[in-house]
Amino acid sequence: MEKGSAMDFDLDNLTVEIVQEGFRAGRFTAEQLARACFERIERYNGKYNALIFLNPAAIDDARNIDERRAAGEPLGPLAGVPVVIKDPMDMVGFPTTAGWAKLYSKKGGIDLMPERDAPVVARMRRAGAILLGKTNVPILSHMGTHANDSWAGPTINVVMPDRAPGGSSAGTASAVASGMAVLGLAEETGGSIQNPASAQDLVGIKPTIGLVPNAGVVPLSGNRDVVGPIARNVRDAALCLDILAGYSSEDPKTLAGVGRLPEGGYAAQLDKHALSGKRIGLYGPGWRAQPLSDEAATLYERVKGELTALGAILIDDPFDGSGFAELRKPTPPLRNFDARGLESIPYDLEKYLQRLGKHAALKTFAEFAEATRDEDAFGKDGVLHYMQSLADFKAALADPSLPPEMPEFVELKAHYLSIFEKVMNGHQLDALIFPQMRCELPALHGKETIQETTVGEINIAGLPGIAVPAGYYESGSPFGLIFVGRQWDEAALLGYAYAYELGAGARKASILD
């Protein structure tokens, strides 16, 4: 990658607003900023292992933005802003490896080369974002704690290098936390946006299912997968969601979001007084029968004081007696993850492979299974072995051309949503604000997983959640919150998160070695 940036950028604290103002004032160009990001990548990616592929066209793309700006042409809302893309999202010119050596030719596997971008990647391009490259994930995005088993090796937590970075969007979080990029695309099925965002002191938006298209993204579940942004502040995350959200003919479930987008966009709804007078539900055993650690409880008490000072009205454990906590059932042999809804992965993978194009190396699930049979992801030693415990998985595996009915998942989702609505309406709640994790981060190479508070519940129900920094444990491990609301409540939640961010000011820029 050619060097040549003489600019002294404060990459750790750059925001979309600062970048755009810098362009307007002529303090720097998109090309200079892109070069500065690549210089940082060259300096630090060897340590943090956030990016696995660099985009050689990025400098030319940035130069093109500069030329168009100089000519007075209209530009997209993220024109010149450096962005990274999670590896499972199709990006023309790069193999989609999903973190698995079996899907990367340079590691002895087969390359899946897409003929077109995933809709979310295409939307970022149209918005003028400079796509710097693709980021690391664990095999098939199976892990919400780290990316240790990726063909590219582990991704490292920028805030605490000896602790888990969060997964599966580990690389995206590390790239944003280290200042390699301003924004990053992430994707969640079971904590994969909120976990890495919270683990690395960042903002992450897990949208309502159906708000953002996830066609062209290697699936874990078409019933649970959602794409969302990771950023260093709430406004940047909102600006990115403005680009990602909306109907796509490639993803029929996005039809449900038509008419749900806020007038003027998500960023236009931000208000520092948004929490004033709002009724906020607090974490308790009625939501999940797993207590907070002593230190997490102490930090949460401090947050409650901050919320009260910002005008919020706090409601203790509003789900008590609702039966909500009893719906949760970890999938054997897993201890903490409820995988219901993932039974459709054979069908979802079949549809994903069909989208790659007529020249794709693998076009069907049967071909995928044959190409990876010596490391069967669904076998007793595979990363997705727990799928065998799901009610309709065997039927789905027998005929991947047909989507499974999944009555247990559908009934569970209905129960979650019914109880959620009754509690929210009964207590006149505007949102829930919980610690995102019950205790501090586990060790990078230990056996413990991240102990979150909301993953199965909001992933199965399809509810939105926004992770926001909120301080630190004595060890330095980040303490974060998650703001949860009704379906399509992203605009309101972003307002509350923005008000908290301004009122509490918890995040500190990471210090890179």
N, C-alpha and C positions, 0 to 999 in steps of 0.2 A: 504494500500500500504506500503510495507516494506521500512523503511528508511535505512540510513547508508552511505550517501555521505558526506565525510569530505572535499570535494573540495570546493574552494571558486570561483565559476564561476561568471563572469560578464554577467549574462544572458540577461541584457538589451542591450548589444552591440555585442552579439554573431552573427556571420555570418557563412554561409556555409564554406567559406574559412578558417575562424578561427577555426571552428570545425574540419575540415579535417586536418589542420596543427597540431592541438593539438593531434589528433590521431596518425599522422605520427611521431611526436616528442615524443610520449609516455607520454605527460603531463596529460592526463586523458583518460579514456575508455568510450565507448558508454554506458556501464551500469552506470558508475558514472554520466555521463551527464543526462541520463534519470532519475536517482534518483533525481538529482538536480532540474530538471524540475517538477517532481512530488511534491517535497518539496515546490517549489514556488506555484504550483497549490493549494496545501493544505493550504498555507498561505494566498493566495490572491483570490482564486476563489469564496470564500464566499462573497467577496465584489463586484467583477466584473461580476460574473456569466457568464463566457465565455464558460466553458465546462459543458455539461450535462451528459456525460458518460465518464468514464475513462477506459482505456484498460488494464486489469490486465496482459495481455500477453506481454506488452511492455518491461518490465524488462528482461524477458526471451529472447525476440527478440534481445534486445541490447546485452545481454550476448553472444548470438549466433554470432552476428557480431564480437564481440571481439575475440571469439574462432577462427572464420574463418580468421580474420586478423592475429592472431598469427600463424596460420598454413600456411599463405602465399597464401590463396585462393583468386581468383579474387572477387572483391566486386562491388556492384552497385555504381553509381556516387553520391548517397545521403546516403551511408552506415553510419548508426549511427546518422543521423541528425533528431532531434525531430520535428514532424509534427502533426498538428491537421486537422481534417476532418469535413467539414460542415455536419450537421445532415442529410439533405435530400439525401446525397450520400450513397448508400448501402455499408455497411461494415459488413462482416460476424461476427456473434456473438452479434450484437446489433440491436435493433429495429430501423427502420427508421420512426421517428415520425413526421417529418416536422413541429415541434413546436406545434403540435395540440394534446390536451388531448384526442381527439377522436381516435388518433392513438398511444396511449400508455396505456398499461394495468394497470399500477400503478396509473393512473389517471382516471380509469374507461373505457378506450377505448380498442381498438383491436391492438395487436402488429403485425406490418409487419416485419417479420424476413426474410431477404434475404438469399438464398442458395449460392450466390456467390457475390463477390465484384463488385461494379461498375468498369468499365474499368480504370477510373482515379485512383481509390483506388488501384486496382491491380497493376497499373504501379508504384505507389509510393512504394508499398511493394517490387516489383521486383528491384527497385532502391536502396533498403536497408534502406529506411526511417523508423524511429521508430514512429509508429502511437500511439500517446498518448491518443487519445480519440476523441469524437465528440462534435461539438460546437452548441451553441444556435441560433435559428432563430425565427422570428415571424410565426404565423400560415400560413402554405402553402407558406412561403416566399413571402407573399403578400405585404410587406411593405419595402420601401427603406430608411426609416428613423430610425427605432428602432425595438426592439424585445419585446416590452412591453406586448403583448398579448400571448406570449409563455406560455405553461404549466409550464415551468421551471421558469417563472418570467422574469423581465427585465434584459437585459445585459447593463452594465455600460461602458461609454466611459472612457478609461484609461487616456486620455489627459485632459479631462474636465468632471468630473463625473456628473455635472448638465446639460450637453448638450447631444443631441442625439448621439448615437454611430455609426449611419449609419446602413442600413439594405439592404438586408436581412442577409448578411453574418456578422452580428454583432458580434457573438461569436468568429468567426475566427479572425476578426480584433482585438478584445480585447485580445485574447490569445497571438497574435503575439506582440501587442503593450506593453503588460505587461511582456514579456519575459518568458511566460509559454512555448512557443515553438519558434523555429527559423523560420518555414514556416507554412502556412496554405492554405488549399484548400477552394476556394470560388466559387460562381456561380452567374451569372447575367442574368436577363431577362429585368429588368428595373432599372439599377443603382446599383445592389446588390453586385458588386465588387468595382466599382469606388467610390460609396458613403461611405461605411465603411472605405475603405483605406484612402480616403481623410479626413474623419471625425476624424481619429485617427492617422494622420501624417505618413502614410505608403505608400508603393508602391503597386499598384494593376494592374494586366494585364487583361483587357477584350478582349479576342482574337476575330479574325475574325470567324464568324460562320462557322463551318465545319473544323476548325483546330484541335479542341480537342473534343473527343467523350463525349456525355452527357447521354448515355444509363445508366440505373441504378441510375438515379437521379430523385427524385420526380419532375415532370415537371410543369411549368406554360405555356410553349409554345415550342414545338419542332421546331418552326420556328425562335425562338429568344434566347432560353437558351444557355448559354456558360459557361464552367468551366474554371477557371483561378486561378493563385496564388496570395496570399497576403504575402508581405515580408517587411523587414525593409530597404532594399536597392535594387537598380535596378539589380545588379548582381545576387543576390539570387533569385529574381523573374524570371530572365532569365534562371537560372539553373533549376528552377522548371518547367518552360515552356518546356524546353528541354525534360523533362520526360513525360509531359502530352500530348504534341502535336503528331499527327500522326494518320494514318488510323486505324480504328477498324471495323471489319466486323459486329459488333453489332450496328454500327451507320453509315448507308450508306452515309450520307451527308459528312462524313470525306473523302470520295473518292475525293472530290473536292480539298482537300489539298495535294494530292499526287504530288510530284515534287515541292512543295512550301517551303519545309523546307530548311533553310540555311545550306550550307556545314559547318560542324564543330559545328553546333548548334548555338543557340541564344546568349549564353554567349560569344562565340568566336568572335562575331561581335562588341563587345563593344569597343568604341574608345573615348578618352577624347577630341579629336578634331572633333568629328562627326558633330557638328553644324556649323563649319566653312564653309562659302559660301552657306549654305542652305537657301532656301527661305521659310519663315514661315508665314502662314496666321494667322491673329489675330481675336479675337472675336468682333462681331458687330451686328447691327440689320439685316444685310443681312443673317446671320446664324439663329438668333432667335430674335424676337422683344421683348426681355426682358432685360432691362439694368442692369448693375452691380450696386451694392450699392456704395456709395461714397468711403467707405473705401476699398472695393474690387477693385475699379478702381484705387485707389492710389497704392495699393499693386501690381496691374497688371502693372502699369507704372514702378515700380521698377524692375519687372521681365523683361520688355521690354529692359531696360538698361542692365540687366545681359545677356540677349540673344544677344544683339548687341555686347557686350564686348566679347562674345564667338564666334563672327564671323558670326552670323546669319543675314540675310537680311529680314526685317519685312515688310509684306504687310498688310495694314490696310483694314479690312472688305472686303475680296475678294469676298464674296457672295452677296454683294450689287447689287441689280437689277436682281439677278439670278432666283428669284421665290422660292428659297429654303425654306425661313422662312414661306412662305404661305402654305407649305405642312403639317405643324404641326397642329394637332387638338386634344386637350385633350378629353378624353372619358367621357361623362356625367355619373354620376354627379361629376366626379373628375375634379379638377381645373388645374392640371399641368401634368398629366400622360396620354400619348397616348398609349392605350392598343391594338391597332390594331395588329393582328397576334396571339393574345392569344385565339382566337375562337376555336382553335383545342384542347383545354385542355381536353375535355371528351375522345377524341381519344388517346391523348398522355398519359393520366392516364391509360386507358385500356391497352395500350402497356407496360407501366411501370409495372402494376400489373401482367401481364402475365409473365414478366421476373423474378419475385420474386421466382418462382418455384412451383412445384406441391403441396407442402405442405403449401403454403401461406394461411393466414386466409382470405384474400380477393383476388379474382382472376379476377374480372371484374369491370368495372365502375359501373354497376348496383348494385353490392354487396357493393362497396364503398359508393354509394349514400344512400343505405338502412342503412348502419352502421352509417352514419353521418347525417341522415335526421333530427334529432332534433336540429342540428346546421348547417343547409344547407349552405355550403360555397357560393353557388350561389344565394341563396334567397335574399329577399329584405333587410334583416339585416345581411347577410353573408359578410365575408371579401372580397369576389370576386363578390359582387353584381353588379358591373359595367359591368361584362361580358354580362349582358342582353342587353346592349346598342350596342354590336358589331353585325355587319350585319349577320354573319353566325353562331352565337353561338347557337341559338335555334335549327337549323337543326343539328348541331353537337351533341347537348344534346339529341336529339330524337333518334339518332343512333350512339353511340360511337364506333361502329365497323368500321365506315367509316370515313376517314379523310375529313374534309370540303374543298371545292375548294378555298374559300377565295379570290375571284377576286379583291376585294378592297385592301387587303393587298399586293397582288402580284403587282398590278399596282402602289401602293404607293412605294413599295420597288424599283421598276424599275425607278420611277421618282426621288427618292432620289439618287440612284446610278448614273443616267444619269447626273443630275445637278452637283453632286459632282465631277464626272470625268471631266465635261466641265470646271468647275471652277479651279480645280487642274491643268489641262492641260493648260488652258488659261492663268493662272498666273504663270505657271511653278513652282508650289508649291511642296515642299518636304514633308510638314506636316502642321498641324494646332496645335497651342498651345494656349489653353484657360484657364482661371480660371475654376476649376472643379465645383465650386459653385458660384452663383451670390452674395451671402452674407454669413455672418457667420452662424454657426450652430444654429438651434433652440433649445429650452429647451427640456430636456429629456421627460417631461410629458406634454408638451404643445400641442396645436392643429396644429401648423405649421409643414410643412414638409421641408425636405432638398430641397433647390432651386438650382438644378444642371443646367448645360448648355448644356449637350450633350446626355442625356439618350435616349429619344425616337428616335432621329435622327440616332444615331449609332447602337442602338439595332434593329431598323427596317431595316436599310440598311445592317446590318451585318458587320459593319466596326470595326477595332480594336481601342482600346483606352488604354492609360497607365497613371494612376494617380501617381503623384509624389509630395512629400512635397515641399513647396515653401515659408514657413514663417508663420507668425501669425498675427492675428488681435490684436488690443490693449487689448482686453479682454483675450487673450491667445488662442482663438479658432484657430485651424489650417487653414492655407490658402494653397490650393493645386492647381496644374495645371493638365490638361489632355492633352496628346499628341495624336492626332488623325491622321490617315493616310488612304491610300487606302487599300482595301482588301489584306491580306497576307503581309502587310508591317511591321509586328512585329519586324523584325530584325533591320530595319532602325530606327523605333520609339524607340526601346530600346537603340540604339546608341545615339540618340539625348537626351533621358532621362538621360542616364548615363553621358553624357557630361555636362548636366545642373546640375545634382546632384553633380558632382565633382567641377564644377565651382562656384556653389552657396552655397552648403553645408548648406541647410536650416533646416534639421531635427535635433531635440534634443531628447535624450532619455527621456522617461517619468519618472517622480519621483513618486514612489509608496509610499502610506502612510502605 
